[in-house]
């Protein structure tokens, strides 16, 4: 009987420890997929135009974001929010983009102006 209780306690502790990690990884994946689907189906980008879509867990609100890099603009990472609706709400220039003198008016995929 003691072994049985020990195994139950071990399983419960493992579940309690692993659940937050699984939750974060699943949500990062889900947000990336939601944004990727939005870009292809609603924003009409071709998959080859998108270099990468990465789900990110933020320590600030919103908790989950997606970072998008387009193939023709690798110096810029666009930030998308995807809780209810998908929307772009920012961008980050890489150091290379800053060195090249990129400014907001130069951005090709900044859809915040249109919303």
C-alpha positions in Angstrom: 0.0 0.0 0.0 2.8 2.4 0.8 4.3 1.9 -2.7 0.9 2.7 -4.3 0.6 6.0 -2.3 4.2 6.9 -3.1 3.6 6.5 -6.9 0.4 8.6 -6.7 2.2 11.3 -4.9 5.1 11.2 -7.4 2.7 11.4 -10.4 0.8 14.3 -8.9 4.0 16.2 -8.2 5.3 15.6 -11.7 2.0 16.8 -13.1 2.1 20.0 -11.0 5.7 20.7 -12.1 5.3 19.9 -15.8 1.9 21.6 -16.3 3.2 25.2 -16.5 5.9 24.2 -19.0 3.5 22.4 -21.2 1.0 25.3 -21.0 3.6 27.8 -22.1 5.0 25.7 -24.9 1.5 24.9 -26.2 0.4 28.5 -26.2 3.6 29.7 -28.0 2.9 27.1 -30.7 -0.8 27.9 -30.9 -0.2 31.7 -31.2 2.4 31.2 -33.9 0.1 28.9 -35.9 -2.8 31.4 -35.5 -0.7 34.3 -36.8 0.7 32.2 -39.6 -2.8 31.2 -40.7 -4.0 34.8 -40.5 -1.1 36.0 -42.7 -1.7 33.4 -45.4 -5.5 33.2 -45.4 -6.6 36.8 -44.5 -3.6 39.0 -45.2 -2.9 37.1 -48.4 0.8 36.6 -48.0 2.4 33.6 -49.7 4.1 31.2 -47.4 7.5 31.9 -49.1 7.1 35.6 -48.2 7.2 34.7 -44.5 10.7 33.9 -43.2 9.6 32.9 -39.7 6.8 33.1 -37.2 7.7 32.4 -33.6 5.5 32.2 -30.6 6.8 34.1 -27.6 6.0 34.1 -23.9 6.2 37.7 -22.6 6.8 38.6 -19.0 4.6 41.6 -19.6 1.0 41.7 -20.9 -0.1 40.3 -23.2 1.4 37.1 -22.1 1.7 35.5 -25.5 2.8 37.1 -28.7 4.0 36.1 -32.1 7.1 37.5 -33.8 7.1 37.6 -37.6 10.0 38.1 -39.9 9.3 38.6 -43.6 11.7 37.3 -46.2 12.1 40.6 -48.0 12.6 42.5 -44.7 14.8 40.4 -42.4 16.0 43.5 -40.5 12.5 43.9 -38.9 10.6 41.7 -36.5 6.9 42.5 -36.4 5.0 41.8 -33.2 1.5 40.3 -33.5 -1.1 39.9 -30.8 -3.5 36.9 -31.3 -5.9 36.5 -28.4 -9.3 37.0 -30.1 -8.4 38.7 -33.3 -5.0 38.7 -34.9 -3.5 42.2 -35.1 -0.1 43.7 -35.5 0.9 46.1 -32.8 4.5 46.8 -33.1 7.9 46.1 -34.6 11.5 45.9 -33.6 14.5 46.8 -35.8 17.5 44.6 -35.6 20.9 46.2 -35.1 21.5 45.7 -38.8 18.3 47.6 -39.6 19.3 50.4 -37.3 22.8 50.6 -39.0 21.1 50.9 -42.4 19.0 53.8 -41.2 15.6 52.1 -41.4 12.7 54.2 -40.2 9.1 53.6 -39.7 8.2 55.1 -43.1 10.5 52.5 -44.8 8.6 49.5 -43.4 6.9 47.4 -46.0 4.7 45.3 -43.8 3.5 47.8 -41.1 -0.2 47.3 -41.2 -0.9 49.4 -38.1 -1.3 52.4 -40.3 -4.2 50.7 -42.2 -6.2 49.6 -39.1 
